Amino acid sequence: MLLFIRLRSLLFALCPDHPVALCGTCQRTYTPEQLGTKIGDDCYLCRGCGGDLRESVVAHARTCAHLVPQKPLARMASVTSSAIPLTVSERFATRRRARLELNARATRPAAQR
């Protein structure tokens, strides 16, 4: 229920000028204002036929351009444009190779050493 309360507040704020629900039975549309502010068992029922509007409201929330972010929230820097100095990267690579060699020697049978 809390999810729908939050969704209703977003619809009032971001989608006040267009329909946010469509009744699948009688094809009646509803704006957030027409859905009202009352929260209860019948707040998502169509006033024409009594059909459940929750699926339609959720579908609108998933597809409405006002609710879907238009750009990514954050971008990752590529490895090639990393701010890590090359000497640090080289030291890391050297240490990694040394560790891999030690692990390879430790796992090799004694006859092969």
C-alpha positions in Angstrom: 0.0 0.0 0.0 2.9 2.4 0.7 4.2 2.0 -2.8 0.9 3.1 -4.2 0.7 6.1 -1.9 4.1 7.2 -3.1 3.1 6.5 -6.7 0.0 8.6 -6.3 2.0 11.6 -5.0 4.4 11.3 -7.9 1.4 11.2 -10.3 0.0 14.4 -8.8 3.3 16.2 -9.0 4.5 15.0 -12.4 1.5 13.9 -14.4 -1.3 16.4 -13.5 -2.2 17.2 -17.1 -2.8 13.8 -18.7 -4.6 10.5 -18.0 -2.7 8.1 -15.8 -5.2 5.3 -15.7 -7.4 3.5 -18.3 -10.1 1.1 -17.4 -9.7 -2.0 -19.5 -13.5 -2.7 -19.4 -15.2 0.5 -20.2 -12.2 2.4 -21.7 -12.7 5.4 -19.3 -9.5 7.4 -18.5 -8.6 9.1 -15.3 -6.2 12.0 -14.4 -4.6 12.0 -10.9 -7.2 14.6 -9.8 -10.0 12.3 -11.0 -8.6 9.4 -9.0 -8.8 11.7 -5.9 -6.7 11.9 -2.8 -8.6 9.3 -0.7 -6.6 6.2 0.0 -8.5 3.1 0.7 -9.8 -0.2 -0.7 -11.9 1.5 -3.4 -9.5 4.3 -4.4 -8.3 2.4 -7.5 -11.8 1.3 -8.8 -13.3 2.7 -12.0 -16.3 4.8 -11.2 -18.0 3.6 -14.4 -17.9 -0.2 -14.1 -15.9 -0.9 -10.8 -12.9 -2.3 -12.6 -9.5 -2.3 -10.9 -7.2 0.5 -12.2 -4.0 -0.5 -10.3 -2.4 -2.3 -13.3 -3.1 0.6 -15.6 -1.6 3.1 -13.1 1.6 1.0 -12.7 1.9 0.6 -16.5 1.6 4.4 -16.9 4.3 4.8 -14.2 6.7 2.5 -16.2 6.2 4.2 -19.5 5.4 7.9 -18.9 8.2 10.2 -20.0 7.6 12.4 -17.0 8.4 9.5 -14.6 11.1 7.7 -16.5 14.6 9.2 -16.1 15.9 10.6 -19.4 19.6 10.2 -18.7 21.6 7.8 -16.6 22.0 8.8 -12.9 25.8 8.2 -13.0 28.4 7.2 -15.5 31.5 5.1 -15.0 34.8 6.4 -16.2 36.6 4.1 -18.7 39.7 2.3 -17.6 41.8 4.1 -20.3 40.8 7.6 -19.0 41.4 6.6 -15.4 43.0 9.1 -13.0 45.3 6.5 -11.5 48.9 7.3 -12.3 50.6 4.8 -14.6 53.3 4.0 -12.0 50.7 2.8 -9.5 49.0 0.6 -12.2 52.4 -0.8 -13.2 53.2 -1.7 -9.6 49.9 -3.4 -9.2 50.4 -5.4 -12.4 53.9 -6.4 -11.3 52.7 -7.6 -7.8 49.8 -9.5 -9.5 52.2 -11.3 -11.8 54.5 -12.2 -8.9 51.5 -13.6 -6.9 50.3 -15.6 -9.9 53.8 -17.1 -10.3 53.9 -18.0 -6.6 50.5 -19.6 -6.8 51.4 -21.6 -9.9 54.6 -22.9 -8.3 52.8 -23.9 -5.1 50.2 -25.9 -7.0 52.7 -27.6 -9.3 53.7 -31.2 -8.3 57.2 -31.5 -6.8 58.5 -33.5 -9.7 57.9 -30.6 -12.1 59.7 -28.0 -10.0 
